[in-house]
């Protein structure tokens, strides 16, 4: 019988395998030996067909495999990490993608070793029966065994990053002050302390957390392969606002203004400065404090009043006090011009006086409220004509100033008078 192609051959072989299985079932009762032969032939044919469709592939697994020490003698421990190995395998094409380091178990048997360094053969097997291990590279790895040693070392809190500006870490009480470490003597001798590393970045409230204890040297290097007892501690770290002291000036908060014609000549506060305490970051924004508002609208006289400070909620005074605010209110100075007809006291009866001016111009300065209320009658201007007969005379102008006013100008200050 001839077959035109390999697929034809595979189909025919498959038919033979089915025939063999059927034959096995019929022959069990009649001839057990022939039945087993039929089963064996069908199995061979199935393997042949499978191999043709999913041929095995040889190669090296891309991932390295970790080697574990087993049967470590009592009182000894391995020093350092063991070298990882690679493996060359044979496996069906369709399962290669799923093969990785987890497919294998690699170990070295240390039961016959003592203290010191040795090269030990690697034992590696596949967890998947379809994956056949061809070779292990390297076939032997170095291992060092050292006696186990224990000692006690201090526990140190190590804050790797602190809270934000304006917050501080208060006193932290460690639940333990010392911890026990054990492991290879050479590594244990390197350990000076165990540290609880805590990151407080961005935290503004208390931290409660279980922290891993890390063995290390005094210069800050971690030591691996050393056991710590206890391995962790529960920490409570209080975080609070940073409090500071600051002395700042006090400014009066005056609103409104005095009555028209008056002005504020001075404002004073007592005490001029106060001491405050509070969060440092808030204090850094404070350059002064103001009192509560004081309204002086319409005032015409001095004001003295006790006022509380306008203090932010998170700040407080070192000494509780109120601020005395003293405001001096004065009339505003002004200038006013008056045209006044002078009086002629002393002019003899029956006589008439002719003046070379019709009025005397009087310019006064003083408090505006006083000036605003003045009338000509309040400013007596006169020409004294006592003992003057008929004729022409030059007479001085006389003026009586009202209180609190100043004469700026008198024009004219002399007047020519003709008496008839």
LINNORLIN-V737466 format. One record per residue. N is the residue number from 1. PHI is phi in whole degrees, 0 to 359 (NA if undefined). D_CENTER is the distance of its C-alpha to the mean C-alpha in whole Angstrom. Layout:
N;PHI;D_CENTER
N;PHI;D_CENTER
//
This chain:
1;NA;87
2;249;85
3;242;81
4;282;80
5;205;77
6;298;74
7;300;73
8;297;76
9;297;77
10;298;73
11;297;75
12;294;78
13;295;77
14;295;74
15;297;77
16;298;79
17;294;76
18;295;77
19;300;80
20;294;80
21;296;78
22;296;80
23;297;83
24;298;81
25;297;81
26;282;85
27;268;86
28;302;84
29;283;87
30;262;90
31;211;89
32;296;85
33;295;85
34;294;86
35;296;83
36;297;80
37;295;82
38;295;81
39;296;77
40;298;77
41;296;78
42;294;75
43;296;72
44;300;73
45;295;73
46;295;70
47;299;68
48;296;70
49;295;69
50;299;65
51;297;65
52;292;67
53;273;64
54;225;61
55;296;62
56;291;60
57;231;58
58;260;57
59;174;54
60;257;51
61;296;48
62;291;45
63;268;43
64;281;43
65;248;44
66;285;43
67;259;45
68;255;45
69;282;47
70;231;50
71;57;52
72;289;50
73;301;53
74;299;52
75;87;50
76;239;49
77;213;46
78;282;45
79;253;43
80;80;41
81;273;40
82;283;44
83;295;44
84;278;44
85;239;47
86;250;48
87;222;51
88;257;54
89;229;55
90;232;57
91;206;56
92;305;57
93;304;56
94;285;54
95;253;52
96;300;51
97;296;48
98;269;47
99;275;47
100;215;44
101;297;44
102;287;43
103;285;47
104;235;48
105;235;48
106;236;49
107;208;49
108;231;51
109;267;54
110;254;53
111;298;56
112;261;58
113;260;56
114;241;55
115;295;53
116;129;52
117;253;52
118;214;54
119;257;54
120;238;54
121;295;55
122;268;53
123;255;54
124;224;52
125;222;53
126;265;52
127;282;51
128;252;53
129;296;57
130;282;57
131;262;55
132;256;57
133;280;56
134;264;58
135;200;56
136;239;53
137;231;52
138;282;52
139;284;55
140;228;54
141;233;50
142;276;50
143;219;48
144;238;48
145;252;49
146;226;48
147;291;48
148;278;46
149;231;44
150;231;42
151;198;40
152;259;38
153;225;35
154;289;32
155;259;28
156;235;25
157;275;22
158;238;20
159;273;16
160;286;15
161;210;11
162;276;10
163;290;7
164;298;4
165;301;6
166;97;9
167;238;9
168;228;12
169;266;14
170;282;18
171;301;21
172;251;21
173;260;25
174;286;26
175;294;28
176;224;31
177;256;31
178;225;33
179;226;34
180;261;37
181;239;37
182;213;40
183;156;41
184;305;43
185;305;44
186;296;43
187;279;39
188;299;39
189;295;40
190;281;37
191;279;35
192;253;33
193;194;31
194;239;29
195;243;25
196;257;23
197;277;20
198;232;16
199;254;13
200;253;10
201;301;7
202;81;5
203;279;8
204;237;8
205;220;12
206;302;15
207;252;16
208;237;19
209;201;20
210;271;23
211;247;23
212;285;25
213;271;27
214;246;27
215;287;30
216;199;30
217;271;31
218;295;30
219;272;29
220;103;27
221;263;29
222;285;29
223;244;32
224;271;34
225;62;37
226;238;36
227;270;36
228;245;34
229;230;35
230;283;33
231;285;31
232;222;28
233;223;27
234;266;25
235;248;22
236;235;20
237;248;17
238;282;17
239;239;13
240;220;13
241;293;12
242;282;14
243;258;17
244;218;19
245;242;22
246;209;23
247;253;26
248;229;27
249;286;30
250;252;31
251;244;32
252;286;35
253;259;34
254;265;38
255;239;39
256;77;42
257;211;45
258;290;48
259;298;51
260;303;53
261;98;55
262;234;52
263;214;49
264;271;47
265;273;48
266;198;45
267;225;42
268;225;41
269;233;38
270;215;39
271;287;37
272;280;35
273;224;32
274;224;30
275;259;27
276;231;24
277;232;22
278;169;18
279;303;15
280;300;14
281;295;11
282;283;14
283;300;17
284;294;16
285;265;17
286;260;20
287;247;23
288;197;26
289;234;27
290;253;29
291;282;32
292;296;33
293;300;35
294;238;39
295;269;41
296;247;44
297;303;46
298;79;50
299;291;50
300;231;53
301;216;52
302;297;50
303;231;47
304;221;45
305;209;43
306;269;40
307;226;37
308;282;33
309;277;30
310;275;28
311;253;25
312;303;21
313;303;21
314;274;19
315;250;21
316;215;24
317;280;27
318;295;28
319;237;32
320;294;32
321;203;35
322;253;36
323;257;36
324;271;40
325;249;40
326;246;43
327;236;45
328;260;48
329;249;50
330;237;53
331;295;55
332;283;55
333;285;57
334;214;60
335;228;63
336;219;66
337;251;69
338;239;72
339;255;76
340;237;78
341;277;82
342;287;84
343;278;86
344;235;89
345;294;90
346;91;94
347;290;95
348;297;99
349;298;100
350;84;102
351;263;100
352;234;98
353;240;95
354;248;94
355;258;90
356;277;89
357;228;86
358;270;85
359;207;82
360;257;79
361;269;76
362;241;73
363;250;70
364;243;68
365;234;64
366;163;62
367;304;60
368;300;59
369;299;60
370;289;63
371;299;64
372;293;64
373;263;66
374;288;69
375;236;72
376;301;75
377;294;77
378;279;74
379;235;75
380;288;79
381;242;80
382;213;84
383;241;87
384;282;89
385;243;93
386;301;95
387;63;98
388;258;98
389;265;101
390;289;102
391;146;100
392;247;97
393;225;94
394;257;91
395;239;89
396;290;85
397;276;83
398;258;82
399;220;78
400;253;77
401;281;73
402;293;71
403;299;69
404;67;65
405;244;66
406;237;67
407;281;70
408;269;68
409;203;72
410;233;75
411;220;77
412;278;80
413;266;81
414;226;84
415;229;87
416;274;90
417;241;92
418;248;96
419;254;98
420;239;101
//
